């Protein structure tokens, strides 16, 4: 897949309108609640900014700059979640030397709330990932990876819920098929289950059983694939499920200037977003709630 093929084609708009209520209608209401979702994906152990002579993104990114931006957003809205869609590991000598310790420590200092696993997070084996977990002061979720009989059994949960300003938010994770991408000796007993079937169950549980006001999928499936591919992508997932409000994606390193908007099985809008790779960008989605109705707007913030 050529990631640049999707940059313009998928930047369909930043506003998601639900329940027939426009964003401007909220401005006059005093009871509007705003939930901010910040997100990253495929940071690949990039702690420092890219080199000044980088041919595509010179001097962009850097964990310190990201932390500054995150703190500014939190100052503006304390009701903020910071999420990551996987592939935290692999890509610079920091990972080769520290094995993921530094990445987890820095994300913990930024106060990430939740992350999912990407295929490269198995590069030091499931035991290598497990070894670094004491440095992660945040949780991991993955609903379609079955960890029974592995060291991660009971540690990586299918989903997690949060409450911010009275709004209940449910977040579940989905991972890509590891077979063919990762040496079986590295992921060992981990079993991959169909992400669409799992997402249908998870979204129902979060919406109906957990009574969540906002349902988010942290996905490492990939944004989209060429026509005829049998791979499950975020766009396929969005159209084949119900109750998901936002899919935060990874894996394909897709640079979107704005979230893509697509229809689910019920004909409702779903936001799908991904912000490239290497910590160059930070995604921001703001959801506005008023009297049971919600709208959203999103943007990609360049870090440089």
Secondary structure as UniProt FT lines:
FT   TURN            3..4
FT   HELIX           5..9
FT   STRAND          15..17
FT   TURN            19..20
FT   HELIX           23..26
FT   TURN            27..28
FT   TURN            30..31
FT   STRAND          33..40
FT   TURN            44..45
FT   TURN            52..53
FT   TURN            55..59
FT   HELIX           63..76
FT   STRAND          80..84
FT   HELIX           93..98
FT   TURN            99..100
FT   HELIX           101..109
FT   TURN            110..111
FT   STRAND          114..115
FT   HELIX           119..122
FT   TURN            123..124
FT   HELIX           125..132
FT   HELIX           133..135
FT   STRAND          139..141
FT   STRAND          145..146
FT   TURN            148..149
FT   TURN            151..155
FT   STRAND          159..164
FT   TURN            165..166
FT   STRAND          167..175
FT   TURN            179..181
FT   HELIX           184..187
FT   TURN            188..189
FT   STRAND          191..192
FT   HELIX           195..204
FT   HELIX           205..209
FT   STRAND          214..220
FT   TURN            227..228
FT   HELIX           234..239
FT   STRAND          246..248
FT   STRAND          260..263
FT   TURN            265..266
FT   STRAND          269..273
FT   TURN            278..279
FT   STRAND          281..290
FT   TURN            291..292
FT   STRAND          293..302
//
